[in-house]
Amino acid sequence: MADLYLKALTSERRALWAECRLKGLAKDTAQRQRIVEIDALLAAHKAKQDGKPTA
């Protein structure tokens, strides 16, 4: 079964990353900060799926 939460986060991250690359946005922009947040959410979700506790 497809993990829709994982798909949604990955899709949002890809779109933001493409926008940042296209526009050449700096690291302190809202889009780049959201990418960092999504990375943390993805890591937590993958750890939860693997049954590992998040620290």
C-alpha positions as CSV (number, residue, x, y, z in Angstrom):
1,M,0.0,0.0,0.0
2,A,1.3,3.5,-0.9
3,D,2.3,5.7,2.0
4,L,0.5,8.9,1.0
5,Y,2.1,11.0,3.8
6,L,5.6,10.1,2.5
7,K,4.5,10.8,-1.1
8,A,3.1,14.2,-0.2
9,L,6.2,15.3,1.7
10,T,8.5,14.1,-1.0
11,S,6.5,15.8,-3.7
12,E,6.4,19.1,-1.7
13,R,10.2,18.8,-1.1
14,R,10.9,18.2,-4.8
15,A,8.8,21.2,-5.9
16,L,10.4,23.5,-3.3
17,W,13.9,22.3,-4.3
18,A,13.2,22.9,-8.0
19,E,11.9,26.4,-7.2
20,C,15.0,27.2,-5.2
21,R,17.3,26.0,-7.9
22,L,15.5,27.8,-10.6
23,K,15.4,31.1,-8.7
24,G,18.8,30.7,-7.0
25,L,17.3,31.3,-3.6
26,A,19.6,31.8,-0.5
27,K,19.6,29.5,2.4
28,D,17.7,31.9,4.7
29,T,14.5,32.0,2.5
30,A,11.2,30.5,3.7
31,Q,11.4,27.8,0.9
32,R,14.8,26.6,2.0
33,Q,13.8,26.5,5.6
34,R,10.7,24.5,4.7
35,I,12.9,22.0,2.9
36,V,14.9,21.5,6.2
37,E,11.6,21.0,8.1
38,I,10.5,18.4,5.5
39,D,13.8,16.6,5.8
40,A,13.3,16.3,9.5
41,L,9.7,15.1,9.1
42,L,10.8,12.5,6.5
43,A,13.5,11.2,8.8
44,A,11.1,10.9,11.7
45,H,8.5,9.2,9.6
46,K,11.1,6.7,8.2
47,A,12.4,6.0,11.7
48,K,8.8,5.4,12.8
49,Q,8.2,3.0,10.0
50,D,11.4,1.1,10.9
51,G,10.3,0.9,14.5
52,K,13.2,2.9,15.8
53,P,12.5,5.6,18.5
54,T,13.2,9.1,17.5
55,A,15.5,11.2,19.7
